[in-house]
Every structure is written in structure tokens, then in C-alpha cells.
Amino acid sequence: MLGLPLTGLLILGIDGDHHFNTLPYYTSDGATEQWSELAQRVEPFSLINQNGEAFGSEELAGKVWIAAFFPTNTPHVAQFTKQLLWPNFRYRDESDIMTVCFTLDAAYDRPEVLKKYVDRNTRYNGFPGKWQFLTGDQNRIDALVEESFMIQRDAAEPNNIATLWLVDEQGYLRGVYHAASEDAIKDAVEDIALLQKEMDEAAYKRKKALEELSDEPPLPILGPPEHTVPSFALTAADSSEFSHRNIGGRLRIVDFFFTRCPTICPIMSSQMARLQAQLINRGMQNDVLLLSHSVDPEHDTPARLQQYGQKLGRNPAIWEMLTGDKEDIFDLARNGYFLTALESDTAAGGIFHSDIFALIDAENRIRGYYDGTDTDEVDKLMKDTYRLWITPESKP
């Protein structure tokens, strides 16, 4: 018999009952019907699968998967396998539904051991690789279990984890189940169907949007030939370094402002807050980054930016506010984005800067300029951002 659910997951409410019309998102405080910045997402990882190959979050992008945690030498392996075979067989012919197991005994579960287990249980699958069993550095696996999957392990039986998670195509936790409960596994099968419906609806919207845009010319590439936004290293509102390495291939919308600005900056910041809400409503929050650079870094410390952002409802996962060396910021504005940033005795607040929002693509190219104080212009920016988002391959 499998052990009881662990304490941390009892808080989340593993009780076999569904209380949501759509699947919830899970946070460390419980479940919520809508996505929020607190929604728990599996952090990027790379381990070794049963074939001795690297496998991780990159290979799982765009797929729905059930996550299980056990070693193949546990007394409960037969019970785990029985439960996992059900959803695996139900979705055996669907390439975007997967089963992913994480060993809790990497010293025993070498790839050759895991391969025998997987081969024995996936002979009827319509697609190869649908069932992955991962091993590797045990400390890394343990950290994933405890941090990404929020599982508090029993010190007396650390390898007896009765929890199964359902993870959506973006890596968010969307369902939690007890491996010993057949009713819970039935729920998991139904929940996978709900996630499939979400994905199908999103794919349909994307298809319709692509059809509507098919006759429109691609967005231009602005600036000198071959120009891309240069590398940079500044300071985020949480006092950590934020550089070009943190962009991660995301689209971004960029502006320059300062918190003491008495004229255009409050309007620009409210428009940024509106963009943040629209990105969340369209499900674009993981792929588009808002970057606001302070042109008054001597006053705009990280603590000041935190306070300013809190008043605007800033979500740090989507909207970053940056400070740093003044000359670095001015140079990035002028030579990176071709925007104005300079000290001025005649400008309100002593600094003159552009009221422009710049749209930057995943290749660090400037694709549009928009008046950040004009709602119609910002609406056009949102439309163009969506266009780049659904057609990342489009080039002039």
C-alpha cells in the first residue's frame, strides 16, 4: 500500500474531488482557478533518460505530461506502474501526451535498468519516447521534487512519494493525484482531455489569426542594416543583475522613464500596466517581456523601483524595471534602441527622454516604434506583438 499524501500536498487538497470547471493552477498556497504570477511552474531541467540521452524541459515544451516519482527497486513499483499504464494506454496514439518518471535512486536506476522497465511497459504505444524515465544527478532530482513539484518528503520513507502531478504544455502544475487511488487516476485521464481542449482552442485561435494576417506584409526591421540591440548588464528591482542573458529568446517591449517624472512617465507606466494585463489575458506572459529602464538611476534605486512597481501592480515575471550606471543606460537608449535619453536643464525633472515604446523581436532586432502616451498607438503595439508571437518565423 502506498503511503499517505505528504503534508505539503495535503494543504493543496488531494481529496479525489474536482471543484473547478476548468483545471486550476497550483501555487504554494493552494489552487486557483486563474493563472497568476504565483502559479507553480517546473523550472528548466535536463537529466538522462532510459536511452542514455539528455532529456528535459526543452523536449517537453508544448506537451502535456504526468510526472511520477519512484525508483524501480521500490516495493510499490507494481502499484505505480498499474496506475500509470491507464493514462498511457488511453493516450497511446497521441504524441503530445507523455508520462515522465523521475527516479529517487539514481545510483540503482542506471539507464540500462530504466530501459528494461520502459520497454516492458510501452510495447503498445503508437509513438516512441512517450514514456520517459529519468535519472542523473540525485541532488538535482531531489531539488526538482521539492522545489518545482512542492513535495515535502517523509524523512522516514523519502522514496515513498504517492503524488502524481499533471503538467501542462507550458510547464505549469494543473492537477495533483494520489497514486493509490483509481478514482484519482480516472480524474487524471479526464483532466488530460481538458488540457487537450485548451490546446486545441489555442491552436484554432492561432490558425484564424494566421489566416487574417496572411495578406499583410511582415513588420519592418528598423535601424541600420544588420543592427541588433547590444549586450547589456544592469540591475533589476530585486537588486539582482539583469542582462541580455536573462532575455531568453523572448519578445520584448522597451521604454525609458524615471519615477520622479511629473509629465509623460505616469502615462507611459499606466500603459505598460495595461500591456501587462493584455499579455496575461492572451496567454503571452511567458514569451513577452516588458523592460522599463530608469534614466534617473541615482534616485531610482532597486528599492524605489520595487515601490513604484507595486503601486502599478507590476508582475516581476513579465515586467522588469532596471537601473544601473547612468552612462550605460543613456548609451543603451541612444545606440541600442535609437531613443533619446539626456540630462536637460529645461526638461521637467531635469531629464529629457523619449515617450516611445520599442518592440524588439527574438533576434534582438527593432520591429516597431509606438507613442507610449497614446492608447491607440499602444493598442497597435499589442497587435504587432501578438503578430510576432504567432508568426515568429516571419521575416521581411
C-alpha positions in Angstrom: 0.0 0.0 0.0 1.3 3.4 -0.9 2.0 5.9 1.8 -0.4 8.8 2.5 0.0 12.1 0.6 2.7 14.2 2.1 1.9 17.1 4.4 2.7 19.8 1.9 0.3 18.4 -0.6 -2.5 17.8 1.9 -2.6 21.6 2.1 -3.2 21.7 -1.7 -6.2 19.4 -1.2 -5.7 15.9 -2.6 -9.2 14.6 -1.9 -10.3 13.0 -5.2 -12.9 15.6 -5.9 -13.0 18.3 -8.6 -14.0 21.8 -7.7 -13.2 23.7 -10.9 -15.0 24.0 -14.2 -11.6 24.4 -15.8 -8.3 23.0 -14.4 -6.8 25.0 -11.6 -3.2 26.4 -11.4 -1.3 25.4 -8.2 0.7 27.7 -6.0 2.5 27.1 -2.7 -0.7 28.4 -1.0 -3.2 26.1 -2.8 -5.1 26.1 -6.1 -6.5 29.0 -8.0 -8.9 29.0 -11.0 -6.9 31.6 -12.9 -3.3 31.9 -13.9 -1.3 34.3 -11.6 2.3 35.2 -11.2 2.3 32.7 -8.2 1.4 29.7 -10.4 3.9 27.0 -9.9 5.9 26.1 -13.0 8.5 23.3 -13.4 11.9 25.0 -13.7 14.1 24.2 -16.6 16.0 20.9 -16.2 18.0 18.4 -18.2 18.5 14.8 -17.0 19.3 11.5 -18.6 16.6 9.1 -19.9 16.5 5.4 -20.3 18.4 5.6 -23.6 21.3 7.4 -22.0 20.3 10.6 -23.8 19.8 14.1 -22.4 16.1 14.8 -21.8 14.3 17.6 -20.1 12.1 20.7 -20.2 13.1 21.6 -23.8 11.8 18.2 -25.1 8.6 18.6 -23.0 7.7 22.1 -24.3 4.3 22.0 -25.9 3.4 18.6 -24.4 1.1 17.6 -21.5 2.7 15.1 -19.2 2.1 13.2 -16.0 5.0 13.3 -13.5 5.7 10.4 -11.1 8.5 9.9 -8.6 9.8 6.4 -7.6 12.7 4.1 -8.0 12.3 0.8 -9.9 13.5 -1.1 -6.9 10.7 0.2 -4.6 8.2 -2.4 -3.2 5.5 -0.1 -4.7 6.7 -0.2 -8.3 4.0 -2.5 -9.4 1.3 -0.3 -8.0 2.8 2.8 -9.6 3.1 1.1 -12.9 -0.5 -0.2 -12.8 -1.8 3.3 -12.3 0.4 4.9 -14.9 -0.5 2.3 -17.6 -4.0 3.5 -17.6 -3.5 7.1 -18.9 -0.5 5.9 -21.0 -2.7 3.4 -22.8 -5.6 5.7 -23.2 -3.4 8.3 -25.0 -1.0 5.8 -26.6 -1.5 7.3 -30.1 -1.1 10.9 -29.2 2.4 12.3 -29.4 1.7 15.4 -27.3 0.7 13.4 -24.2 3.6 11.9 -22.2 4.5 10.0 -19.0 7.6 11.2 -17.2 9.1 9.4 -14.2 11.9 10.6 -12.0 13.9 8.0 -10.2 14.5 8.5 -6.5 17.5 6.2 -6.5 19.8 7.3 -9.3 22.6 5.0 -8.1 20.4 1.9 -8.8 18.4 3.2 -11.7 21.1 3.5 -14.4 19.8 4.0 -18.0 20.1 0.3 -18.8 17.9 -0.6 -15.8 15.3 2.0 -16.7 15.3 0.9 -20.4 14.1 -2.6 -19.4 11.3 -1.1 -17.3 10.1 1.3 -20.1 10.4 -1.2 -22.9 8.3 -3.7 -20.8 5.5 -1.2 -20.3 5.3 0.7 -23.6 5.1 -2.0 -26.2 1.6 -0.8 -27.4 2.4 2.9 -27.7 1.8 4.5 -31.0 4.8 6.8 -30.7 8.3 6.1 -29.5 9.5 8.0 -26.5 6.1 8.7 -24.9 7.2 7.2 -21.6 10.4 8.7 -20.3 12.2 7.5 -17.1 14.8 10.0 -16.0 18.0 9.6 -13.9 21.1 11.6 -13.4 22.4 13.7 -10.5 20.4 12.7 -7.5 20.7 16.1 -5.8 19.3 17.8 -8.9 16.4 15.4 -9.0 15.7 15.9 -5.3 15.7 19.6 -5.8 13.2 19.3 -8.6 10.9 17.1 -6.4 11.0 19.5 -3.5 11.1 22.9 -5.3 9.3 22.6 -8.6 6.8 19.9 -7.6 6.4 21.2 -4.0 6.6 17.8 -2.4 7.6 17.5 1.2 9.2 14.1 1.6 8.8 11.9 4.7 12.2 11.6 6.4 11.3 8.0 7.4 10.4 7.0 3.9 11.9 9.5 1.5 11.4 7.2 -1.6 7.7 6.7 -0.9 6.1 9.6 -2.8 2.5 8.8 -3.6 1.9 12.0 -5.5 1.4 12.3 -9.3 1.3 15.7 -11.0 -0.3 16.8 -14.3 1.8 19.4 -16.1 0.5 21.4 -19.0 2.3 22.4 -22.2 3.8 25.5 -20.7 5.2 23.6 -17.6 2.6 24.7 -15.1 1.2 22.3 -12.5 -2.5 21.7 -13.3 -3.6 18.6 -11.4 -2.5 16.5 -8.4 -3.4 12.9 -7.7 -2.8 10.1 -5.2 -1.1 7.2 -7.0 -3.0 4.6 -5.0 -6.5 5.9 -5.9 -8.1 4.6 -9.0 -10.6 7.4 -8.9 -7.8 9.9 -8.9 -6.2 8.3 -12.0 -9.6 8.4 -13.7 -9.7 12.1 -12.9 -6.2 12.5 -14.4 -7.4 10.9 -17.6 -10.3 13.3 -17.8 -8.1 16.3 -16.9 -5.7 15.5 -19.8 -8.7 15.7 -22.1 -9.5 19.2 -20.6 -5.9 20.3 -21.3 -6.1 18.9 -24.8 -9.3 21.0 -25.3 -7.4 24.1 -24.1 -4.6 23.4 -26.5 -7.0 22.7 -29.4 -8.8 26.0 -28.8 -5.5 27.9 -28.6 -4.4 26.2 -31.9 -7.7 27.2 -33.6 -7.3 30.8 -32.5 -3.7 30.8 -33.8 -4.8 29.4 -37.1 -7.6 32.0 -37.5 -5.1 34.8 -36.6 -2.6 33.5 -39.1 -5.3 33.4 -41.8 -6.2 37.0 -41.0 -2.6 38.1 -41.2 -1.6 36.1 -44.3 -2.2 39.0 -46.7 -0.4 41.6 -44.6 3.2 42.5 -45.2 5.6 41.5 -42.4 6.7 44.1 -39.8 9.8 46.0 -40.9 13.2 45.8 -39.4 14.2 49.2 -38.2 17.6 50.8 -37.6 20.8 50.5 -39.7 21.4 47.3 -41.7 22.2 44.3 -39.5 21.7 46.3 -36.3 20.7 44.3 -33.2 20.3 45.5 -29.6 23.7 45.1 -28.0 24.6 43.1 -24.9 24.0 44.9 -21.5 24.2 44.3 -17.8 22.0 46.4 -15.4 20.4 46.0 -12.0 16.8 44.7 -11.5 14.3 45.9 -9.0 15.1 42.9 -6.7 18.8 44.1 -6.7 20.0 41.1 -8.9 21.9 41.6 -12.1 19.7 41.6 -15.2 21.5 41.3 -18.5 20.9 40.2 -22.1 21.3 36.6 -20.9 18.0 36.9 -19.0 16.0 37.7 -22.1 15.9 34.0 -23.1 14.7 34.5 -26.6 11.6 36.4 -25.6 10.0 39.3 -27.5 10.2 42.5 -25.5 8.7 45.9 -25.2 11.1 48.6 -24.1 10.8 52.1 -22.6 12.8 54.6 -20.7 11.3 56.5 -17.8 12.0 57.8 -14.2 9.9 57.6 -11.1 10.1 61.4 -10.3 9.0 62.3 -13.9 6.0 64.7 -13.5 4.8 64.6 -17.1 4.7 61.7 -19.5 6.1 58.9 -17.3 2.9 58.2 -15.3 1.0 57.9 -18.5 3.7 55.6 -20.0 3.8 53.4 -16.9 0.0 53.0 -16.9 0.1 51.9 -20.5 2.8 49.4 -19.6 0.5 48.1 -16.8 -2.3 47.8 -19.4 0.0 45.8 -21.7 0.9 43.5 -18.8 -2.8 42.7 -18.3 -3.3 42.1 -22.0 -0.3 39.7 -22.2 -1.8 37.7 -19.4 -5.3 37.6 -20.9 -3.8 36.3 -24.2 -1.6 33.7 -22.6 1.6 35.5 -23.8 3.1 36.2 -20.4 5.8 33.5 -20.8 7.0 34.8 -24.2 7.0 38.6 -23.9 9.0 40.7 -21.5 8.3 44.4 -20.6 11.5 46.3 -19.9 11.4 49.7 -18.3 14.8 51.5 -17.9 15.2 54.3 -15.4 17.1 57.3 -16.8 17.5 58.6 -13.2 19.4 55.8 -11.6 20.9 57.9 -8.8 17.4 58.3 -7.4 15.8 55.2 -8.8 17.4 52.6 -6.6 16.1 49.0 -6.7 14.0 49.7 -3.6 12.5 52.7 -5.2 11.6 50.8 -8.4 10.1 48.0 -6.3 7.9 50.5 -4.5 6.9 52.2 -7.8 6.2 48.9 -9.5 4.0 47.7 -6.6 1.7 50.7 -7.0 1.2 49.8 -10.6 0.6 46.1 -9.9 3.9 45.1 -11.7 4.3 41.3 -12.1 8.1 40.7 -11.9 7.8 37.7 -14.2 6.5 39.8 -17.0 7.6 43.4 -16.3 11.2 44.2 -15.2 12.3 47.7 -14.1 16.0 48.3 -14.5 18.6 50.7 -13.0 22.3 50.9 -13.1 25.1 53.2 -14.3 23.7 56.3 -15.9 26.1 56.4 -18.8 25.4 52.7 -19.6 21.6 53.4 -19.7 21.9 56.5 -21.8 24.2 54.7 -24.2 21.8 51.7 -24.5 19.0 54.1 -25.2 20.8 56.1 -27.8 22.9 53.4 -29.6 20.9 50.3 -28.8 17.3 51.4 -29.3 17.9 54.8 -31.0 15.9 56.6 -28.4 16.6 59.9 -26.6 17.9 60.0 -23.0 19.9 63.0 -21.8 20.1 65.5 -18.9 18.4 68.8 -19.6 18.0 72.0 -17.6 14.8 72.8 -19.4 13.1 69.4 -19.2 10.7 68.6 -16.4 12.5 66.7 -13.7 15.9 67.6 -15.3 16.0 64.7 -17.8 14.7 64.6 -21.4 13.8 61.2 -22.7 11.6 59.6 -25.4 8.0 58.7 -24.9 8.4 55.8 -27.3 7.8 52.1 -26.7 10.1 49.9 -28.9 9.2 46.4 -30.0 12.1 44.0 -30.2 11.9 40.5 -31.7 13.6 37.3 -30.5 16.6 38.1 -32.7 17.2 41.4 -30.9 16.0 43.4 -33.9 13.9 46.6 -33.6 10.5 45.9 -35.3 8.4 49.0 -34.3 8.2 52.3 -32.5 5.0 53.5 -30.8 3.9 56.5 -28.8 3.7 55.3 -25.2 1.3 58.0 -24.2 -1.3 57.3 -26.9 -3.8 54.4 -26.3 -4.4 53.8 -29.9 -0.7 53.5 -30.6 -0.2 51.1 -27.7 -3.1 49.1 -29.0 -1.3 48.8 -32.3 1.8 47.8 -30.4 -0.1 45.0 -28.8 -1.5 43.9 -32.1 2.0 43.8 -33.6 3.4 42.0 -30.6 0.8 39.3 -31.0 1.6 39.1 -34.7 5.3 38.4 -33.9 4.3 36.0 -31.2 2.2 33.8 -33.5 4.5 34.1 -36.5 8.0 34.2 -35.0 9.4 32.9 -38.3 8.1 35.8 -40.4 10.8 38.0 -41.8 10.7 40.8 -44.3 
